[in-house]
Amino acid sequence: MAKIIGMEVLDVRFPTSRELDGSDAMNPDPDYSAAYVVLHTDGGPDGYGLAFTIGRGNDVQAAAIRALAPHVVGRDVPEDAAALGDLSRTLVGDSQFRWLGPEKGVAHMAVGAIVNAAWDLAARRANLPVWQFASRMTPEELVSLVDFRYLTDALTEAEALDILRAAEPGRAERAKQLEARGYRAYSTSPGWLGYADAKLVRLAEQAVADGFEMIKLKVGGNLEDDVRRMKLARETVGPDIRIAVDANQRWDVSAAVTWMTALAPYDPYWIEEPTSPDDVLGHAAIAKALAPIKVATGEHVQNRVVFKQLLQANAISVLQLDAARVGGFNENLAILLLAAKFGVPVCPHAGGVGLCELVRHLSMFDFVAVSGTDTDRTIEWVDHLHEHFTDPAVVERGRYLAPTAPGFSARMHDATLRRFRFPDGPEWTETASE
């Protein structure tokens, strides 16, 4: 049996703050970064994963991942649901490390980076992309991956099995649909808060020409500016293109209601992260006050338990899971099952470093094996940094193409790792010397 003989963790950072790519009201100068994990093996391919950050926190995130190495190095290479479930339980169950969460923040993201790297490794050994590798597991195998602790008041193991068994008969047909036409995307590229109006208009026009049916604008800096930008975007794209807006946790509840009431004449489709991601009751109050404008959140929701409460409280009508925020594929499976139980569409957070590459697998797996539908579902698309990955996400005519390469699509090019490694890569040493 092949073994994991080493775990390498690299601090990789991209200077996106120079052009304000990724800028928003809460994060004005992000440097998109990845705490990048390589699981080295003694027989066959290696496995790759990452935790996404926006700069200086990356050194903390990388240190947290390294702290889990004793649970990983020396293990048999995972090849099936049983091994992937056991690894996840071992990492989450480290009581001394768990104390730093529990199951949240830097510690939980470290678990997720390793778990996702293990899924990448298992899928590579099976010669399948992760969305297909997971979709070929039986309902019983999939349920065995989920930690139902803290969930059974909302979702039981039996209910999860029923959801998965109901989707099972149509799996092959839906997989063929994905391979033929891909999965709907929306574009955030026009809407970064640091962009001038002319750039917003140009990129919004381009998004429509490229086949996107929805764009997203960042809001929350200045109300007068946001009203002007929203009006400009609506005039640019016309009445039939959806415009979502994203406040990145900027507001209190009352401010969210006031701000969105001012934007309402321009028909926003959803308001994303209107307030603290931990404020379940606040989201519920905002959702009630703003209906029919949808409330969306999830990229900073720390675990399946908070997602459970958001769903139980009718606090969100769009669930935005993140591939690298929670404890990896296993916990995201639990979140997908919760969303299916409550009938709430999943529209993942992407952008960042590698998130578009990763979340397309989750949405496609959901369509094939969990919810069985893509109605009102779409994946965020941000058109930068994809060239650094060996299996980059590709969007054509407003739709993500289904990945065909084995694995979870997290592997970066060796040249990228050399150039953007922090602090000693040329991208950073050359800048410091200028």
C-alpha positions in Angstrom: 0.0 0.0 0.0 1.3 3.4 -0.9 2.1 5.8 1.9 2.1 9.6 2.4 5.7 10.2 3.1 5.7 14.0 3.5 3.5 17.1 3.7 4.9 20.3 2.2 3.3 23.7 2.9 4.2 26.8 0.8 3.2 30.4 1.4 2.1 31.7 -2.1 1.0 35.3 -2.5 -0.1 37.4 -5.5 0.2 41.2 -5.4 -3.4 41.9 -6.5 -3.7 45.0 -4.3 -1.6 46.9 -6.9 -4.5 47.1 -9.3 -7.2 46.9 -6.6 -8.4 43.5 -8.0 -10.5 42.0 -5.3 -11.1 45.3 -3.5 -14.3 45.8 -1.5 -15.7 47.8 1.3 -14.2 45.6 4.1 -11.0 44.5 2.3 -9.6 47.5 0.4 -6.1 46.1 -0.4 -6.1 42.3 -0.6 -3.2 40.3 -1.9 -4.8 37.1 -2.9 -2.8 34.2 -1.3 -2.8 30.5 -0.7 -1.4 28.4 2.0 -0.6 25.6 -0.4 -0.3 21.9 0.6 1.4 19.0 -1.2 0.9 15.5 0.1 4.0 13.6 -1.2 3.6 9.8 -1.7 6.0 6.9 -2.3 3.9 5.3 -5.1 2.0 7.3 -7.7 0.8 10.9 -7.9 1.0 13.5 -5.1 -2.1 15.4 -3.7 -2.6 19.2 -3.8 -4.8 21.5 -1.7 -4.9 25.0 -0.4 -6.5 27.5 2.0 -7.3 30.9 0.5 -6.3 34.1 2.4 -5.7 37.7 1.4 -2.2 38.4 2.5 -0.4 38.6 5.9 -2.6 36.0 7.5 -1.1 33.4 5.2 1.9 32.8 7.4 -0.5 31.9 10.3 -2.5 29.7 8.0 0.5 27.9 6.8 1.8 27.3 10.3 -1.6 25.8 11.3 -1.5 23.4 8.4 2.0 22.3 9.3 0.9 21.6 12.9 -1.3 18.8 11.6 1.4 16.9 9.8 1.8 14.2 12.4 -1.7 13.0 11.6 -1.0 12.8 7.9 2.6 11.7 7.3 2.9 7.9 7.4 -0.8 7.2 6.6 -1.8 4.9 3.8 -2.7 6.9 0.7 -6.6 7.4 0.8 -8.4 5.7 -2.1 -12.0 5.5 -0.9 -14.8 7.0 1.2 -13.7 5.0 4.3 -10.2 6.4 4.3 -11.3 9.9 3.5 -13.8 9.9 6.3 -11.3 8.5 8.7 -8.7 11.2 7.8 -11.3 14.0 8.3 -12.4 12.6 11.7 -8.8 12.3 12.9 -7.9 15.9 11.9 -11.1 17.4 13.3 -10.8 15.2 16.4 -7.4 16.4 17.6 -8.6 17.9 20.9 -5.7 20.2 21.5 -5.8 21.7 18.0 -9.6 21.7 18.1 -9.5 24.0 21.1 -8.4 26.8 18.8 -11.8 26.6 17.1 -13.6 24.4 17.7 -14.3 23.7 14.1 -13.8 27.3 12.9 -11.3 29.8 11.8 -7.6 29.1 11.0 -7.6 25.7 12.7 -10.6 24.5 10.7 -9.3 25.9 7.4 -6.1 24.0 8.0 -8.1 20.8 8.3 -10.0 21.7 5.1 -6.8 22.3 3.1 -5.5 18.8 4.0 -8.8 17.1 3.5 -9.2 18.6 0.1 -5.6 17.6 -0.8 -6.5 14.1 0.2 -9.5 14.1 -2.1 -7.3 15.4 -4.9 -4.9 12.5 -4.2 -7.6 9.9 -4.1 -9.2 11.2 -7.3 -5.9 11.3 -9.1 -5.3 7.7 -8.2 -8.8 6.8 -9.6 -8.0 8.8 -12.7 -11.1 10.9 -12.3 -12.0 14.6 -11.6 -13.3 14.9 -8.0 -16.9 15.7 -9.2 -17.0 12.4 -11.0 -15.1 10.5 -8.3 -17.6 11.6 -5.6 -20.6 11.1 -7.9 -19.8 7.5 -8.4 -19.9 6.7 -4.6 -22.9 5.0 -3.3 -25.4 7.0 -1.1 -24.2 4.9 1.9 -20.5 5.8 1.2 -21.4 9.5 0.9 -23.3 9.5 4.1 -20.4 7.8 5.9 -18.3 10.9 5.1 -20.6 13.3 7.0 -20.3 14.2 10.7 -23.9 14.4 11.8 -23.0 15.6 15.2 -24.9 18.8 15.9 -27.1 18.4 12.8 -29.7 15.8 13.7 -32.3 18.4 14.8 -32.3 19.5 11.2 -30.9 16.6 9.1 -30.7 13.0 10.1 -28.6 10.3 8.6 -31.8 8.6 7.3 -32.9 11.9 5.7 -29.6 12.3 4.0 -29.7 8.8 2.6 -33.2 9.5 1.2 -31.9 12.7 -0.5 -29.0 10.8 -2.1 -31.1 7.8 -3.1 -33.7 10.0 -4.7 -30.9 11.6 -6.9 -29.3 8.3 -7.7 -31.4 7.2 -10.8 -30.6 10.3 -12.8 -26.9 10.6 -12.1 -25.6 9.4 -15.5 -27.9 11.6 -17.5 -27.0 14.7 -15.5 -23.3 14.0 -15.8 -23.8 13.9 -19.6 -25.6 17.2 -19.4 -22.6 18.8 -17.6 -20.1 17.4 -20.1 -22.2 18.8 -22.9 -23.2 22.2 -21.7 -21.3 23.0 -18.4 -22.7 24.8 -15.4 -24.1 28.4 -15.2 -21.7 31.1 -14.1 -22.0 34.8 -13.1 -19.3 37.4 -13.3 -18.0 39.5 -10.4 -15.2 41.0 -12.6 -17.1 44.3 -13.4 -17.9 45.2 -9.8 -14.8 45.7 -7.6 -15.2 48.7 -5.5 -11.9 50.3 -6.5 -12.9 50.4 -10.2 -13.8 53.7 -12.0 -17.2 54.1 -13.5 -15.9 53.7 -17.1 -14.2 50.5 -16.2 -17.4 49.2 -14.6 -19.4 50.0 -17.7 -16.8 48.4 -20.0 -16.6 45.2 -18.0 -20.4 45.0 -17.5 -20.9 45.3 -21.3 -18.2 42.6 -21.9 -19.8 40.3 -19.4 -23.2 40.4 -21.2 -21.5 40.0 -24.5 -19.7 36.9 -23.1 -23.0 35.3 -22.2 -23.3 35.9 -18.5 -26.8 36.3 -17.2 -25.8 37.9 -13.9 -23.1 40.3 -12.7 -22.2 41.4 -9.2 -21.2 44.7 -7.7 -19.4 45.4 -4.5 -21.2 47.9 -2.3 -20.9 49.4 1.2 -18.3 52.1 0.8 -20.5 55.2 0.2 -24.3 55.1 -0.3 -24.3 57.9 -2.9 -21.6 56.2 -4.9 -23.4 52.9 -4.7 -26.7 54.3 -5.9 -24.8 55.9 -8.9 -22.9 52.7 -9.7 -26.0 50.5 -9.4 -28.0 52.9 -11.7 -25.1 52.9 -14.2 -24.9 49.1 -14.1 -28.6 48.7 -14.6 -28.6 51.1 -17.5 -25.7 49.3 -19.0 -27.0 45.7 -18.9 -30.7 46.3 -19.2 -33.7 44.8 -17.3 -33.1 41.2 -18.1 -29.6 40.7 -16.6 -29.6 40.0 -12.9 -27.4 42.2 -10.7 -26.3 40.9 -7.3 -24.7 43.2 -4.7 -22.2 42.3 -2.0 -21.5 44.3 1.1 -18.8 42.0 2.5 -20.1 42.2 6.1 -20.0 46.0 6.2 -23.3 46.9 7.9 -25.4 46.5 11.0 -28.9 45.2 10.5 -30.6 48.7 10.3 -27.9 50.0 7.9 -28.3 47.0 5.6 -32.1 47.6 5.4 -31.6 51.4 4.8 -28.9 50.9 2.2 -30.7 48.2 0.3 -33.9 50.1 0.3 -32.1 52.9 -1.6 -30.7 50.4 -4.1 -34.1 48.5 -4.5 -35.3 50.7 -7.5 -32.6 49.1 -9.6 -33.8 45.5 -8.9 -30.9 43.9 -7.0 -31.2 40.1 -7.2 -29.5 39.4 -3.9 -27.6 41.2 -1.1 -24.6 39.1 -0.1 -22.9 39.3 3.3 -25.0 42.2 4.5 -23.8 41.8 8.1 -21.6 39.6 10.3 -21.5 36.1 9.0 -22.1 34.8 12.6 -25.3 36.9 13.1 -28.0 34.4 12.2 -30.9 36.5 13.7 -29.6 39.6 12.0 -29.7 37.9 8.6 -33.2 36.7 9.4 -34.3 40.2 10.2 -32.7 41.6 7.0 -34.3 38.9 4.9 -37.8 39.6 6.3 -37.4 43.4 5.8 -36.0 43.2 2.3 -38.1 40.5 0.6 -38.3 39.8 -2.3 -34.6 40.8 -2.5 -32.8 37.6 -1.6 -30.2 37.4 1.2 -27.1 35.4 0.5 -24.1 34.4 2.6 -21.6 31.7 3.3 -18.1 32.5 2.2 -17.2 33.3 5.9 -19.6 31.0 7.6 -17.4 28.9 9.7 -19.0 25.4 9.7 -22.0 23.3 9.0 -23.6 24.2 12.4 -24.0 27.9 11.5 -25.3 27.0 8.0 -27.9 24.8 9.8 -29.1 27.7 11.9 -29.2 30.1 8.9 -31.5 27.6 7.1 -33.6 26.9 10.2 -34.2 30.6 10.8 -35.1 31.3 7.1 -32.3 33.8 7.2 -30.9 33.1 3.7 -32.4 32.2 0.4 -29.1 31.6 -1.3 -26.3 29.5 0.3 -22.8 30.4 -0.7 -20.5 27.6 0.5 -16.7 28.0 0.1 -14.3 25.2 -0.8 -11.6 26.4 1.6 -13.4 27.9 4.6 -14.8 24.8 6.3 -13.3 21.4 6.9 -13.0 20.4 3.3 -15.1 18.3 0.9 -16.6 16.2 3.7 -18.1 19.1 5.6 -19.2 20.8 2.3 -21.1 17.5 1.6 -22.9 18.0 4.8 -23.7 21.6 3.8 -25.0 20.5 0.4 -27.2 18.0 2.1 -28.6 20.6 4.4 -29.3 22.9 1.5 -31.1 20.1 -0.3 -33.2 19.3 2.7 -34.3 23.0 3.1 -34.7 23.5 -0.7 -32.2 26.5 -0.8 -30.1 26.9 -3.9 -26.3 26.7 -3.6 -24.3 29.4 -5.4 -20.7 29.0 -4.3 -18.3 31.8 -3.5 -15.3 31.7 -5.8 -12.7 34.1 -7.2 -9.7 34.3 -4.9 -6.8 31.9 -5.6 -8.1 28.5 -6.8 -11.6 28.8 -5.6 -13.1 28.8 -9.1 -11.1 25.7 -9.8 -12.3 23.9 -6.6 -16.0 25.0 -6.3 -17.0 23.9 -9.8 -16.4 20.3 -8.6 -18.7 20.9 -5.6 -21.5 22.4 -7.7 -21.3 19.7 -10.4 -21.2 17.0 -7.8 -24.3 18.6 -6.1 -26.2 18.6 -9.5 -25.3 15.0 -10.3 -25.6 13.3 -6.9 -27.3 15.5 -4.2 -29.9 18.1 -5.2 -30.3 16.8 -8.8 -31.1 20.3 -10.0 -29.4 23.5 -11.3 -32.4 25.7 -11.1 -31.5 29.2 -9.8 -27.9 27.9 -9.2 -24.8 29.6 -10.5 -21.1 29.7 -9.6 -19.2 32.9 -9.2 -16.5 33.7 -11.8 -13.6 36.1 -11.4 -11.3 36.2 -14.4 -7.9 36.3 -12.9 -5.1 34.0 -11.6 -6.4 30.9 -13.4 -3.2 30.8 -15.5 -1.3 29.7 -12.4 -3.1 26.3 -12.3 -2.4 23.1 -14.2 -6.1 22.5 -14.6 -7.6 26.0 -14.7 -11.3 26.7 -14.6 -12.7 27.6 -18.0 -15.9 29.6 -18.7 -17.4 29.8 -22.2 -20.6 31.6 -23.1 -21.3 32.2 -19.5 -20.9 28.6 -18.3 -18.2 26.6 -16.5 -16.9 23.7 -18.5 -16.9 20.4 -16.7 -13.3 19.6 -15.7 -11.9 16.3 -17.1 -8.4 16.1 -15.6 -8.0 13.8 -12.6 -8.1 15.5 -9.2 -9.5 18.6 -7.5 -7.8 21.1 -9.8 -5.7 22.7 -7.0 -2.3 22.1 -8.4 -0.2 25.2 -9.3 2.5 25.3 -11.9 6.0 24.9 -10.5 7.0 28.2 -12.1 4.3 30.0 -10.2 5.4 28.5 -6.9 8.9 29.7 -7.5 8.0 33.2 -8.6 5.2 34.0 -6.0 6.5 32.1 -3.0 6.6 34.5 0.0 8.9 36.1 1.1 11.7 34.8 -1.1 10.1 34.6 -4.6 11.3 37.0 -7.2 7.9 38.7 -7.3 8.4 39.9 -3.8 12.2 40.3 -3.6 12.3 42.4 -6.8 9.5 44.6 -5.5 11.3 45.1 -2.2 14.5 46.2 -3.9 12.8 48.8 -6.1 
